[in-house]
């Protein structure tokens, strides 16, 4: 039995966030901090049972059928003569591992089995964007903003969630960050949010003896400035001392977790360190690229297998470290990509842009240990979209909306996912 | 610790928070908020983009916390009232160069708006031998053939192409040409980490050759680039086993745009048309009839009948004809005109502005200088809101302002890397974003770059601070302002710079810091 320290053991903070907030702080927030573009909303509560969210985007269109594949379906093997993952009940090297009687997970991702078996990892298959596009850039945009083909919607779904939530910590200078060079679109619109590619080196350089003076100079200079560049600058200045107090390099993961020494692995490690530092961060966005496998996909031993291993080992380390380690944290991790890839391989032992893929949700309050599908059918040509692709049978927003409402405590789904009525899929406990 | 969990995460005894709009504009923060609400009065689904609201200079006594990014605020910098922003020649220089220098401003004013633009649009008339000589001496690999490059150390090749690009942007007198190189390098983005030394050949033979030429010539040149064939997997597409990557992106990103009206079927068919377009040997584009699909095809309503399979170039003409059609397609005119106007003028141009550029594209068959003339008019320039410098632009403009003595720009390359804008390293074919909200949060790395540049006193990159050392804090501030801002800044910035110098205005370390702060100031972020 683990102890969930969702209130981080600070009674003073709990009192502040529950009562104090509704009083003075709430009035302040309403008057000064709500973005002008928001319609009238009821802000999500600062309830201490709200999860922190770690959101991961697999850039490039990840082939869901190489990650979790229907091993009992002969169409899968006939469509992929050179790149199918071997059946789990075969004796072939690098065979996958059965998750149930129908689906297996790639051997490259076997590190996720403990999380899956603990019931903390949910696979949602045939998921994606209902709007039919095979453009990376449109598909990523539509998923990140949470709606297809609306040129007026430029904020991200997670940005709007944060904008319509009271902060979990009322005085937090930084509520969310992208561990990325540049702000991910998913987070656009979020208050107190920055791109921070390397939290360990976040700070003002130059001569240490004049640093405070220069910092004050910049604060005054940007304090005068309009919001478009003034706000992020002040957020950055307000965050420096907070992050400098965290020893990222000396961070010791719990539970024997070992993060891969890769960009994504280091990112997940930083995410865990930030969450454990308990500084009021409630959303972290990470990217992992390398999924656009048009040629030489090699999901069994080569290129894609390494990318999948990086993903799985990093997520597994985070699971061991932050979700099941000595002290556990209320975190939901969600992993999405812009689309899946063709069921049948192309002429270059790769796969071209497709439609449905699989997404992953991980957390202590996730109805995991399952592969969630909706009317899954054999991958015969006549069952495929345009005769070539896994159909999208679960709108990704169904999964995200349920997390937003049940794990992040935000009832403003009409703002987070405009013009969409999500179907509850039972993603959360 | 036992705290009852509510599975919905919403329960608890806290009553719902009713958000009420403030009605009494007691503080200016509230005033701002009310004004913003009134100005936008939109629903979440009808957000107003930054540029569509034009507002006069606004000074806020305190930061408006939480008002998000550009979404609720104008993108005019606070010094928009300054003469330097109202002067058409000054505005032209801000758009046509990588940073206004005092010398260039003087020269341009002497030439006048039209003659300066004429000159910049015809780079061959501009004597740039000094820069060419430096580049030839210091970056010899940029002139090498693919064959020669193959034999070189890859790290050296990659360093040289980046540093040559930085050096030319900073010091070439053909500034508008270098700006267009920047634009087309994103439009026809190729990640050097993907194709290695072939980026060097594409940069020289495609981007730089046609940056101020015609769009059709540029598109065709790119389609015959070994680097592009490799980058977008065209090299692994063949009859019966197509790879659709390049076929898709030449339509989506290079020509008619994602809303250009093509279908997945068109992508598949164009991929068949393009079979045989590939690379041979060490980075040499070739057409291989042996892997071409000679069957009947139909792309964007155009039928290509089956032909008997042949040798040599037989079958290549199919794709040549489609590319020719794409190059002059009305949707291409719209897509390219919109993107070019956004790059050169403003984030959110009006339809009327764009349509004039579209018409010019169609009239001139994609003549790039002709389109630029329609975009960079005095009227457009003086009404366009400022744009936020991307990190590359920011670093280069700082170098131009400082006028360092240097033998290498490796420091600048490192700083551009630190700011997240590493030259030719955007992984996906859409190119680096040109959006304020993408970059504006990376402000610490910008300030640190300013500090690095202003404190650089090594032999390879030496910023000589002595001309900035005044006899008093006020004269020191004026010297900085003269050089970095053409003599004109807001009163508050002048005061701030003088205040920073005041404790020891003759101390060179202090002056270097003041210069770094001036480069970090809000006014230096815009162009």
HADDOCK unambig.tbl for C-alpha pairs under 7 A between the chains (distance, minus, plus):
assign (segid A and resid 3 and name CA) (segid B and resid 1 and name CA) 6.85 0.50 0.50
assign (segid A and resid 5 and name CA) (segid B and resid 1 and name CA) 7.00 0.50 0.50
assign (segid A and resid 30 and name CA) (segid B and resid 19 and name CA) 5.81 0.50 0.50
assign (segid A and resid 30 and name CA) (segid B and resid 20 and name CA) 6.68 0.50 0.50
assign (segid A and resid 30 and name CA) (segid B and resid 21 and name CA) 6.99 0.50 0.50
assign (segid A and resid 31 and name CA) (segid B and resid 21 and name CA) 6.68 0.50 0.50
assign (segid A and resid 31 and name CA) (segid B and resid 22 and name CA) 5.69 0.50 0.50
assign (segid A and resid 31 and name CA) (segid B and resid 30 and name CA) 6.61 0.50 0.50
assign (segid A and resid 32 and name CA) (segid B and resid 29 and name CA) 6.76 0.50 0.50
assign (segid A and resid 32 and name CA) (segid B and resid 30 and name CA) 6.51 0.50 0.50
assign (segid A and resid 32 and name CA) (segid B and resid 33 and name CA) 6.80 0.50 0.50
assign (segid A and resid 32 and name CA) (segid B and resid 65 and name CA) 6.83 0.50 0.50
assign (segid A and resid 33 and name CA) (segid B and resid 65 and name CA) 5.68 0.50 0.50
assign (segid A and resid 33 and name CA) (segid B and resid 66 and name CA) 4.62 0.50 0.50
assign (segid A and resid 33 and name CA) (segid B and resid 67 and name CA) 5.92 0.50 0.50
assign (segid A and resid 34 and name CA) (segid B and resid 66 and name CA) 6.50 0.50 0.50
assign (segid A and resid 34 and name CA) (segid B and resid 67 and name CA) 6.39 0.50 0.50
assign (segid A and resid 35 and name CA) (segid B and resid 66 and name CA) 6.61 0.50 0.50
assign (segid A and resid 35 and name CA) (segid B and resid 67 and name CA) 4.67 0.50 0.50
assign (segid A and resid 35 and name CA) (segid B and resid 68 and name CA) 5.77 0.50 0.50
assign (segid A and resid 36 and name CA) (segid B and resid 33 and name CA) 6.80 0.50 0.50
assign (segid A and resid 36 and name CA) (segid B and resid 36 and name CA) 5.85 0.50 0.50
assign (segid A and resid 36 and name CA) (segid B and resid 37 and name CA) 5.00 0.50 0.50
assign (segid A and resid 36 and name CA) (segid B and resid 67 and name CA) 6.91 0.50 0.50
assign (segid A and resid 36 and name CA) (segid B and resid 72 and name CA) 5.91 0.50 0.50
assign (segid A and resid 37 and name CA) (segid B and resid 40 and name CA) 6.72 0.50 0.50
assign (segid A and resid 37 and name CA) (segid B and resid 42 and name CA) 5.74 0.50 0.50
assign (segid A and resid 37 and name CA) (segid B and resid 43 and name CA) 6.23 0.50 0.50
assign (segid A and resid 37 and name CA) (segid B and resid 44 and name CA) 5.85 0.50 0.50
assign (segid A and resid 37 and name CA) (segid B and resid 47 and name CA) 6.02 0.50 0.50
assign (segid A and resid 37 and name CA) (segid B and resid 72 and name CA) 6.52 0.50 0.50
assign (segid A and resid 38 and name CA) (segid B and resid 43 and name CA) 5.96 0.50 0.50
assign (segid A and resid 38 and name CA) (segid B and resid 44 and name CA) 5.12 0.50 0.50
assign (segid A and resid 39 and name CA) (segid B and resid 43 and name CA) 5.08 0.50 0.50
assign (segid A and resid 39 and name CA) (segid B and resid 44 and name CA) 6.05 0.50 0.50
assign (segid A and resid 40 and name CA) (segid B and resid 19 and name CA) 6.90 0.50 0.50
assign (segid A and resid 41 and name CA) (segid B and resid 19 and name CA) 6.60 0.50 0.50
assign (segid A and resid 42 and name CA) (segid B and resid 16 and name CA) 6.78 0.50 0.50
assign (segid A and resid 42 and name CA) (segid B and resid 17 and name CA) 5.68 0.50 0.50
assign (segid A and resid 42 and name CA) (segid B and resid 18 and name CA) 5.63 0.50 0.50
assign (segid A and resid 42 and name CA) (segid B and resid 19 and name CA) 6.16 0.50 0.50
assign (segid A and resid 43 and name CA) (segid B and resid 17 and name CA) 6.09 0.50 0.50
assign (segid A and resid 45 and name CA) (segid B and resid 10 and name CA) 6.79 0.50 0.50
assign (segid A and resid 47 and name CA) (segid B and resid 10 and name CA) 6.84 0.50 0.50
assign (segid A and resid 49 and name CA) (segid B and resid 5 and name CA) 6.20 0.50 0.50
assign (segid A and resid 49 and name CA) (segid B and resid 6 and name CA) 6.99 0.50 0.50
assign (segid A and resid 49 and name CA) (segid B and resid 9 and name CA) 5.68 0.50 0.50
assign (segid A and resid 50 and name CA) (segid B and resid 9 and name CA) 5.66 0.50 0.50
assign (segid A and resid 152 and name CA) (segid B and resid 45 and name CA) 6.42 0.50 0.50
assign (segid A and resid 152 and name CA) (segid B and resid 46 and name CA) 5.28 0.50 0.50
assign (segid A and resid 152 and name CA) (segid B and resid 47 and name CA) 5.45 0.50 0.50
assign (segid A and resid 153 and name CA) (segid B and resid 45 and name CA) 5.46 0.50 0.50
assign (segid A and resid 153 and name CA) (segid B and resid 46 and name CA) 6.41 0.50 0.50
assign (segid A and resid 153 and name CA) (segid B and resid 47 and name CA) 5.98 0.50 0.50
assign (segid A and resid 181 and name CA) (segid B and resid 420 and name CA) 5.13 0.50 0.50
assign (segid A and resid 182 and name CA) (segid B and resid 438 and name CA) 4.90 0.50 0.50
assign (segid A and resid 182 and name CA) (segid B and resid 439 and name CA) 5.29 0.50 0.50
assign (segid A and resid 182 and name CA) (segid B and resid 442 and name CA) 6.63 0.50 0.50
assign (segid A and resid 183 and name CA) (segid B and resid 437 and name CA) 6.88 0.50 0.50
assign (segid A and resid 183 and name CA) (segid B and resid 438 and name CA) 4.71 0.50 0.50
assign (segid A and resid 183 and name CA) (segid B and resid 439 and name CA) 6.79 0.50 0.50
assign (segid A and resid 183 and name CA) (segid B and resid 441 and name CA) 6.87 0.50 0.50
assign (segid A and resid 189 and name CA) (segid B and resid 68 and name CA) 5.36 0.50 0.50
assign (segid A and resid 189 and name CA) (segid B and resid 69 and name CA) 6.72 0.50 0.50
assign (segid A and resid 190 and name CA) (segid B and resid 68 and name CA) 6.57 0.50 0.50
assign (segid A and resid 191 and name CA) (segid B and resid 66 and name CA) 4.66 0.50 0.50
assign (segid A and resid 191 and name CA) (segid B and resid 67 and name CA) 6.94 0.50 0.50
assign (segid A and resid 191 and name CA) (segid B and resid 68 and name CA) 5.89 0.50 0.50
assign (segid A and resid 192 and name CA) (segid B and resid 66 and name CA) 6.28 0.50 0.50
assign (segid A and resid 194 and name CA) (segid B and resid 441 and name CA) 5.25 0.50 0.50
assign (segid A and resid 195 and name CA) (segid B and resid 441 and name CA) 5.79 0.50 0.50
assign (segid A and resid 195 and name CA) (segid B and resid 442 and name CA) 6.35 0.50 0.50
assign (segid A and resid 203 and name CA) (segid B and resid 444 and name CA) 6.76 0.50 0.50
assign (segid A and resid 204 and name CA) (segid B and resid 444 and name CA) 6.44 0.50 0.50
assign (segid A and resid 204 and name CA) (segid B and resid 448 and name CA) 6.30 0.50 0.50
assign (segid A and resid 205 and name CA) (segid B and resid 448 and name CA) 5.47 0.50 0.50
assign (segid A and resid 206 and name CA) (segid B and resid 451 and name CA) 6.17 0.50 0.50
assign (segid A and resid 221 and name CA) (segid B and resid 521 and name CA) 6.65 0.50 0.50
assign (segid A and resid 222 and name CA) (segid B and resid 522 and name CA) 6.58 0.50 0.50
assign (segid A and resid 223 and name CA) (segid B and resid 62 and name CA) 5.82 0.50 0.50
assign (segid A and resid 223 and name CA) (segid B and resid 63 and name CA) 4.83 0.50 0.50
assign (segid A and resid 224 and name CA) (segid B and resid 59 and name CA) 6.06 0.50 0.50
assign (segid A and resid 224 and name CA) (segid B and resid 60 and name CA) 5.37 0.50 0.50
assign (segid A and resid 224 and name CA) (segid B and resid 61 and name CA) 6.11 0.50 0.50
assign (segid A and resid 224 and name CA) (segid B and resid 62 and name CA) 6.37 0.50 0.50
assign (segid A and resid 224 and name CA) (segid B and resid 63 and name CA) 6.46 0.50 0.50
assign (segid A and resid 225 and name CA) (segid B and resid 59 and name CA) 6.92 0.50 0.50
assign (segid A and resid 225 and name CA) (segid B and resid 60 and name CA) 6.92 0.50 0.50
assign (segid A and resid 227 and name CA) (segid B and resid 64 and name CA) 6.31 0.50 0.50
assign (segid A and resid 227 and name CA) (segid B and resid 67 and name CA) 6.34 0.50 0.50
assign (segid A and resid 227 and name CA) (segid B and resid 68 and name CA) 6.92 0.50 0.50
assign (segid A and resid 227 and name CA) (segid B and resid 69 and name CA) 6.02 0.50 0.50
assign (segid A and resid 227 and name CA) (segid B and resid 70 and name CA) 6.90 0.50 0.50
assign (segid A and resid 227 and name CA) (segid B and resid 73 and name CA) 6.42 0.50 0.50
assign (segid A and resid 228 and name CA) (segid B and resid 69 and name CA) 4.32 0.50 0.50
assign (segid A and resid 228 and name CA) (segid B and resid 70 and name CA) 4.40 0.50 0.50
assign (segid A and resid 228 and name CA) (segid B and resid 73 and name CA) 6.44 0.50 0.50
assign (segid A and resid 228 and name CA) (segid B and resid 75 and name CA) 6.97 0.50 0.50
assign (segid A and resid 229 and name CA) (segid B and resid 440 and name CA) 5.85 0.50 0.50
assign (segid A and resid 230 and name CA) (segid B and resid 63 and name CA) 6.95 0.50 0.50
assign (segid A and resid 231 and name CA) (segid B and resid 63 and name CA) 6.85 0.50 0.50
assign (segid A and resid 231 and name CA) (segid B and resid 64 and name CA) 6.99 0.50 0.50
assign (segid A and resid 231 and name CA) (segid B and resid 65 and name CA) 6.28 0.50 0.50
assign (segid A and resid 232 and name CA) (segid B and resid 440 and name CA) 6.59 0.50 0.50
assign (segid A and resid 232 and name CA) (segid B and resid 441 and name CA) 5.08 0.50 0.50
assign (segid A and resid 233 and name CA) (segid B and resid 441 and name CA) 6.78 0.50 0.50
assign (segid A and resid 233 and name CA) (segid B and resid 443 and name CA) 6.07 0.50 0.50
assign (segid A and resid 236 and name CA) (segid B and resid 444 and name CA) 6.95 0.50 0.50
assign (segid A and resid 294 and name CA) (segid B and resid 233 and name CA) 6.98 0.50 0.50
assign (segid A and resid 294 and name CA) (segid B and resid 243 and name CA) 6.79 0.50 0.50
assign (segid A and resid 295 and name CA) (segid B and resid 233 and name CA) 6.97 0.50 0.50
assign (segid A and resid 295 and name CA) (segid B and resid 236 and name CA) 6.98 0.50 0.50
assign (segid A and resid 346 and name CA) (segid B and resid 241 and name CA) 5.59 0.50 0.50
assign (segid A and resid 346 and name CA) (segid B and resid 242 and name CA) 6.38 0.50 0.50
assign (segid A and resid 346 and name CA) (segid B and resid 243 and name CA) 6.49 0.50 0.50
assign (segid A and resid 347 and name CA) (segid B and resid 237 and name CA) 6.62 0.50 0.50
assign (segid A and resid 347 and name CA) (segid B and resid 241 and name CA) 3.67 0.50 0.50
assign (segid A and resid 347 and name CA) (segid B and resid 242 and name CA) 5.72 0.50 0.50
assign (segid A and resid 347 and name CA) (segid B and resid 243 and name CA) 6.72 0.50 0.50
assign (segid A and resid 348 and name CA) (segid B and resid 236 and name CA) 5.58 0.50 0.50
assign (segid A and resid 348 and name CA) (segid B and resid 237 and name CA) 6.90 0.50 0.50
assign (segid A and resid 352 and name CA) (segid B and resid 243 and name CA) 6.88 0.50 0.50
assign (segid A and resid 352 and name CA) (segid B and resid 244 and name CA) 6.72 0.50 0.50
assign (segid A and resid 406 and name CA) (segid B and resid 7 and name CA) 6.65 0.50 0.50
assign (segid A and resid 406 and name CA) (segid B and resid 8 and name CA) 4.16 0.50 0.50
assign (segid A and resid 406 and name CA) (segid B and resid 9 and name CA) 5.17 0.50 0.50
assign (segid A and resid 406 and name CA) (segid B and resid 10 and name CA) 6.99 0.50 0.50
assign (segid A and resid 407 and name CA) (segid B and resid 8 and name CA) 6.54 0.50 0.50
assign (segid A and resid 407 and name CA) (segid B and resid 9 and name CA) 5.52 0.50 0.50
assign (segid A and resid 408 and name CA) (segid B and resid 9 and name CA) 6.60 0.50 0.50
assign (segid A and resid 409 and name CA) (segid B and resid 8 and name CA) 6.87 0.50 0.50
assign (segid A and resid 409 and name CA) (segid B and resid 9 and name CA) 4.77 0.50 0.50
assign (segid A and resid 409 and name CA) (segid B and resid 10 and name CA) 4.72 0.50 0.50
assign (segid A and resid 415 and name CA) (segid B and resid 44 and name CA) 6.26 0.50 0.50
assign (segid A and resid 418 and name CA) (segid B and resid 45 and name CA) 6.56 0.50 0.50
assign (segid A and resid 429 and name CA) (segid B and resid 7 and name CA) 6.48 0.50 0.50
